[in-house]
Amino acid sequence: MRKKILFCFLIIIISLVILELFLRLVGFEAWKTNRNSHETIFEFNSKLGWISKQGNYLIPSISNTKKINKFTIEKSSNRYSGKPKQNKLKKIILIGGSFTQGAGVSDDETFAYQLQSLLPNHKILNFGQAGYGSIQSLLLLEQIIKQTNKTNIVIYGFINHHLRRNVARGEWLEILQKSTNSGFSRKPSIPYGVIDKQNNLKINPRTSYLTLPFRENSALITIVEKIYMKQTTRFRKKHQQEVLLKSLIQMNKIAKKNKSNFVFVNLDLDKSKSDKILIKMSEENKLHYVDCRTPEFEKFKLKNEYHPSKLGHRYYSKCINDFLREKKLLF
């Protein structure tokens, strides 16, 4: 009996080794984490997953090897966006992901900083956080608006990828896990939205990518992880649009409760897709929506990465400023 068990065990081991070798031969690789040398700008947050931590950071540019971007994170986890003319002013809160925070550009190149120059009688507070979608932005807004007196406007910067982030799709959790050493201080995990049986938005606690032992040594284990994540999160896709809508409605309610206006801004670089769904969604729910997508993709983005350049941020600031003045939301 013992010999049979040992024989079966050896057969399994040999089979797994052969399968591993075959996977390597056809191009599959073991797990690799993206490793950057710059200091992490994020710290763990039990509710949000992560948040920017106070400090002055110098981050090498991916698009220009000679450039070092200055990242200044203030005490409240907002990025520095310049100084207004006065101290006692109405405030404009910006929330969103890396486009809003200004990944890839220095403090004085973000659209938040440029908005501050265009609106000297308001204080711009840039609470954009790299990697956030609308669910994390909603949870952050609930926290910061209570601490921010005299808020006049709340602006949420949206890109299409937020749809996947909001429901914690497997491929997004994989990207986050690969970025563990790219600004994150520990394994990234995110809260995510689902639509319950009563058609209400429910925000589930943080979840993360499956990490099995020996993943960095075995292509087979890496594939098992990927298949598992794809299968266990595939049903979430059908909730993406509804989760976005209900999170926007909730942001709008929070803003109104605090006597503020809420503005939903489309910051995507790609204008090839229609935004009719977003327009319809906003009109039906009486949301302020403005399409600030850049007219050309390559011209307004950073080289070698998918983030807006200084020119892109300049375009956003003008677009948002024009909209706020047109709708008379500033006073």
C-alpha positions as CSV (number, residue, x, y, z in Angstrom):
1,M,0.0,0.0,0.0
2,R,2.8,2.4,0.9
3,K,4.6,1.7,-2.4
4,K,1.4,2.5,-4.3
5,I,1.0,5.8,-2.5
6,L,4.7,6.7,-3.0
7,F,4.4,5.7,-6.7
8,C,1.3,7.9,-7.2
9,F,3.0,10.8,-5.4
10,L,6.0,10.5,-7.7
11,I,3.8,10.4,-10.8
12,I,2.1,13.6,-9.7
13,I,5.4,15.3,-9.0
14,I,6.8,14.3,-12.4
15,S,3.6,15.3,-14.2
16,L,3.8,18.8,-12.5
17,V,7.4,19.2,-13.5
18,I,6.7,18.2,-17.1
19,L,3.8,20.6,-17.2
20,E,5.9,23.4,-15.7
21,L,8.6,22.8,-18.3
22,F,6.0,22.8,-21.1
23,L,4.5,26.1,-19.9
24,R,8.0,27.7,-19.9
25,L,8.7,26.4,-23.4
26,V,5.5,27.9,-24.8
27,G,6.3,31.3,-23.2
28,F,4.6,31.4,-19.8
29,E,6.6,32.9,-16.9
30,A,6.5,32.8,-13.2
31,W,5.2,35.9,-11.3
32,K,7.2,39.1,-11.6
33,T,6.7,42.1,-9.4
34,N,7.4,45.6,-10.8
35,R,10.3,47.0,-8.8
36,N,11.1,50.7,-8.6
37,S,13.8,52.4,-6.6
38,H,11.8,55.5,-5.6
39,E,10.4,55.9,-2.1
40,T,6.8,54.8,-1.5
41,I,4.3,57.7,-1.3
42,F,1.5,55.6,0.0
43,E,0.6,54.1,3.4
44,F,-1.9,51.4,4.4
45,N,-5.5,52.5,5.2
46,S,-7.8,49.9,6.6
47,K,-10.9,51.3,4.9
48,L,-9.5,52.7,1.6
49,G,-6.7,50.2,1.0
50,W,-4.0,52.9,0.7
51,I,-3.6,56.7,0.8
52,S,-0.8,59.2,0.1
53,K,1.3,59.9,3.2
54,Q,2.7,63.4,4.1
55,G,6.1,64.1,2.7
56,N,8.2,65.6,-0.1
57,Y,9.1,63.1,-2.8
58,L,11.3,63.1,-5.8
59,I,10.1,60.6,-8.4
60,P,12.1,59.9,-11.6
61,S,10.0,60.4,-14.7
62,I,9.3,57.4,-16.9
63,S,8.8,59.5,-20.0
64,N,12.0,61.6,-19.6
65,T,15.0,60.1,-17.9
66,K,16.5,63.5,-17.2
67,K,13.5,64.8,-15.3
68,I,12.6,64.3,-11.6
69,N,9.0,65.0,-10.6
70,K,8.4,66.8,-7.3
71,F,5.5,65.2,-5.3
72,T,4.5,67.2,-2.3
73,I,1.9,65.5,-0.1
74,E,0.4,67.6,2.6
75,K,-0.8,66.7,6.1
76,S,-4.4,65.7,5.0
77,S,-3.0,63.4,2.2
78,N,-3.8,66.0,-0.5
79,R,-1.2,67.0,-3.1
80,Y,0.1,70.5,-3.0
81,S,-1.6,72.7,-5.6
82,G,-0.3,76.2,-5.0
83,K,-1.4,79.0,-2.8
84,P,-4.5,81.2,-3.2
85,K,-4.5,85.0,-2.7
86,Q,-6.4,84.9,0.6
87,N,-6.7,82.5,3.6
88,K,-10.5,82.5,4.2
89,L,-11.8,81.2,0.9
90,K,-14.4,78.8,-0.5
91,K,-12.7,75.5,-1.3
92,I,-12.8,73.2,-4.3
93,I,-12.2,69.5,-3.5
94,L,-10.8,67.3,-6.2
95,I,-11.1,63.5,-6.0
96,G,-10.3,60.7,-8.4
97,G,-7.3,58.6,-9.4
98,S,-3.8,59.2,-10.8
99,F,-5.0,61.5,-13.6
100,T,-6.4,63.8,-10.8
101,Q,-3.4,63.4,-8.5
102,G,-1.0,64.1,-11.4
103,A,1.1,60.9,-11.8
104,G,4.1,61.6,-14.1
105,V,4.2,65.3,-13.6
106,S,5.5,67.7,-10.9
107,D,3.4,69.6,-8.4
108,D,3.2,72.8,-10.5
109,E,2.2,70.9,-13.7
110,T,-1.0,69.3,-12.4
111,F,-4.4,70.6,-13.5
112,A,-5.1,71.2,-9.8
113,Y,-2.2,73.6,-9.6
114,Q,-3.2,75.3,-12.8
115,L,-6.8,75.6,-11.6
116,Q,-5.5,77.4,-8.5
117,S,-3.9,80.0,-10.8
118,L,-7.1,80.4,-12.8
119,L,-9.2,80.6,-9.6
120,P,-7.2,82.7,-7.1
121,N,-10.3,83.3,-5.0
122,H,-10.8,79.6,-4.3
123,K,-8.6,77.1,-2.5
124,I,-8.0,74.0,-4.6
125,L,-7.5,70.8,-2.5
126,N,-6.3,67.9,-4.6
127,F,-7.3,64.6,-2.9
128,G,-6.7,62.5,-6.1
129,Q,-5.1,59.2,-5.2
130,A,-3.3,57.0,-7.7
131,G,-5.2,53.8,-8.4
132,Y,-8.6,55.0,-7.0
133,G,-11.9,54.6,-8.8
134,S,-15.2,56.0,-7.8
135,I,-15.8,53.6,-4.9
136,Q,-12.5,54.6,-3.1
137,S,-13.1,58.2,-4.1
138,L,-16.6,58.1,-2.6
139,L,-15.3,56.6,0.7
140,L,-12.6,59.3,0.8
141,L,-15.1,62.1,0.2
142,E,-17.2,60.9,3.1
143,Q,-14.1,61.4,5.3
144,I,-12.6,64.6,4.0
145,I,-15.7,66.7,3.4
146,K,-16.5,66.6,7.2
147,Q,-13.1,68.1,7.9
148,T,-13.1,70.7,5.1
149,N,-15.2,73.8,6.0
150,K,-16.6,76.1,3.3
151,T,-16.5,73.6,0.5
152,N,-18.1,75.1,-2.6
153,I,-17.5,72.5,-5.2
154,V,-16.6,68.7,-5.3
155,I,-15.0,67.6,-8.6
156,Y,-14.6,63.9,-9.4
157,G,-12.1,63.1,-12.2
158,F,-13.2,60.0,-14.1
159,I,-11.5,57.8,-16.6
160,N,-13.1,54.7,-18.2
161,H,-10.8,52.3,-16.3
162,H,-12.5,53.2,-13.1
163,L,-15.4,50.9,-14.2
164,R,-13.1,47.9,-13.6
165,R,-11.6,49.3,-10.4
166,N,-15.0,49.9,-8.9
167,V,-15.9,46.2,-8.9
168,A,-12.4,44.8,-8.3
169,R,-12.1,42.9,-11.5
170,G,-9.4,40.2,-11.4
171,E,-7.2,41.9,-14.0
172,W,-7.1,45.1,-12.0
173,L,-6.2,43.3,-8.8
174,E,-3.4,41.6,-10.7
175,I,-2.1,45.0,-11.9
176,L,-2.2,46.3,-8.3
177,Q,-0.4,43.2,-7.0
178,K,2.4,43.7,-9.6
179,S,2.7,47.3,-8.4
180,T,3.4,46.3,-4.8
181,N,6.9,47.8,-4.9
182,S,5.9,50.7,-7.1
183,G,4.7,53.2,-4.5
184,F,2.7,50.8,-2.3
185,S,4.1,49.9,1.1
186,R,2.3,46.6,1.4
187,K,0.0,44.2,-0.6
188,P,-2.7,46.3,-2.2
189,S,-6.3,45.6,-1.4
190,I,-9.4,47.5,-2.3
191,P,-13.0,47.9,-1.2
192,Y,-15.4,47.3,-4.1
193,G,-19.0,47.9,-5.1
194,V,-21.8,45.4,-5.9
195,I,-25.5,45.9,-6.6
196,D,-27.6,43.9,-4.1
197,K,-31.0,42.3,-4.6
198,Q,-32.8,45.5,-3.7
199,N,-30.8,47.3,-6.5
200,N,-28.8,49.3,-3.9
201,L,-25.1,49.9,-3.9
202,K,-23.3,47.8,-1.4
203,I,-19.6,48.4,-0.7
204,N,-17.8,45.2,0.3
205,P,-14.6,45.2,2.5
206,R,-11.2,45.1,0.9
207,T,-10.2,42.3,-1.4
208,S,-6.9,41.5,-3.1
209,Y,-5.2,39.2,-5.6
210,L,-4.6,35.6,-4.7
211,T,-1.0,35.0,-3.8
212,L,0.1,31.3,-3.5
213,P,3.5,30.0,-2.3
214,F,6.3,29.7,-4.8
215,R,4.5,31.9,-7.3
216,E,7.8,33.7,-8.2
217,N,9.3,30.3,-9.1
218,S,6.5,28.6,-11.0
219,A,4.7,29.5,-14.2
220,L,2.1,26.9,-13.3
221,I,1.2,28.5,-10.0
222,T,1.0,31.9,-11.6
223,I,-1.5,30.6,-14.2
224,V,-3.5,28.9,-11.4
225,E,-3.7,32.3,-9.7
226,K,-4.8,34.0,-12.8
227,I,-7.5,31.5,-13.7
228,Y,-8.8,31.5,-10.2
229,M,-9.1,35.3,-10.1
230,K,-10.7,35.5,-13.5
231,Q,-13.3,32.9,-12.6
232,T,-14.2,34.3,-9.2
233,T,-14.5,37.9,-10.4
234,R,-16.0,37.5,-13.9
235,F,-19.6,38.1,-12.6
236,R,-18.7,41.6,-11.4
237,K,-18.5,43.0,-14.9
238,K,-22.3,43.2,-15.3
239,H,-22.5,45.6,-12.3
240,Q,-19.9,48.0,-13.6
241,Q,-22.2,50.7,-15.1
242,E,-24.7,50.6,-12.2
243,V,-22.0,50.7,-9.6
244,L,-20.5,53.9,-11.2
245,L,-24.0,55.5,-11.5
246,K,-24.9,54.8,-7.8
247,S,-21.5,56.0,-6.6
248,L,-21.9,59.2,-8.5
249,I,-25.4,59.7,-7.1
250,Q,-24.0,59.1,-3.6
251,M,-21.2,61.6,-4.1
252,N,-23.7,64.2,-5.3
253,K,-25.8,63.6,-2.1
254,I,-22.8,64.1,0.1
255,A,-21.9,67.3,-1.7
256,K,-25.5,68.7,-1.5
257,K,-25.7,67.7,2.2
258,N,-22.6,69.9,2.8
259,K,-24.1,72.7,0.6
260,S,-21.6,72.0,-2.2
261,N,-22.0,71.5,-5.9
262,F,-20.9,68.2,-7.4
263,V,-19.2,68.0,-10.9
264,F,-18.4,64.8,-12.7
265,V,-15.5,65.3,-15.1
266,N,-14.4,62.9,-17.9
267,L,-10.6,63.1,-18.0
268,D,-10.0,60.1,-20.3
269,L,-7.3,60.7,-22.9
270,D,-9.1,58.6,-25.5
271,K,-12.0,60.4,-27.2
272,S,-12.6,57.7,-29.8
273,K,-15.5,56.1,-27.7
274,S,-18.9,57.8,-27.3
275,D,-19.9,59.2,-23.9
276,K,-23.6,59.1,-24.6
277,I,-24.2,56.7,-21.7
278,L,-22.5,59.1,-19.3
279,I,-24.4,62.1,-20.7
280,K,-27.7,60.2,-20.4
281,M,-26.8,59.0,-16.9
282,S,-26.0,62.6,-15.8
283,E,-29.1,64.2,-17.4
284,E,-31.5,61.6,-15.9
285,N,-30.0,62.1,-12.4
286,K,-29.4,65.8,-12.6
287,L,-25.6,65.6,-12.3
288,H,-23.2,68.2,-13.6
289,Y,-21.2,66.4,-16.3
290,V,-18.4,67.8,-18.4
291,D,-16.4,66.1,-21.2
292,C,-12.8,67.2,-20.8
293,R,-11.3,64.4,-22.8
294,T,-8.3,65.5,-24.9
295,P,-8.9,66.0,-28.6
296,E,-5.8,64.0,-29.5
297,F,-4.3,61.0,-27.7
298,E,-0.6,61.1,-28.4
299,K,-0.2,64.9,-28.2
300,F,-1.6,65.2,-24.7
301,K,-0.1,62.1,-23.0
302,L,3.4,61.4,-21.5
303,K,5.8,59.4,-23.6
304,N,5.9,55.6,-22.7
305,E,3.0,55.8,-20.3
306,Y,-0.7,56.3,-20.1
307,H,-1.0,59.5,-18.2
308,P,-1.6,63.1,-19.3
309,S,1.4,65.3,-19.9
310,K,1.7,68.9,-18.7
311,L,-0.1,69.9,-21.9
312,G,-2.9,67.5,-21.0
313,H,-3.2,68.9,-17.5
314,R,-3.3,72.4,-19.0
315,Y,-6.2,71.3,-21.3
316,Y,-8.1,69.9,-18.3
317,S,-7.7,73.0,-16.2
318,K,-9.1,75.3,-19.0
319,C,-11.9,72.9,-19.7
320,I,-13.0,72.6,-16.0
321,N,-12.6,76.4,-15.5
322,D,-14.7,77.2,-18.5
323,F,-17.4,74.8,-17.3
324,L,-17.5,76.2,-13.8
325,R,-17.9,79.7,-15.1
326,E,-20.4,78.8,-17.7
327,K,-22.6,77.0,-15.1
328,K,-22.0,79.8,-12.6
329,L,-20.9,77.3,-9.9
330,L,-18.1,79.4,-8.5
331,F,-20.0,81.9,-6.3
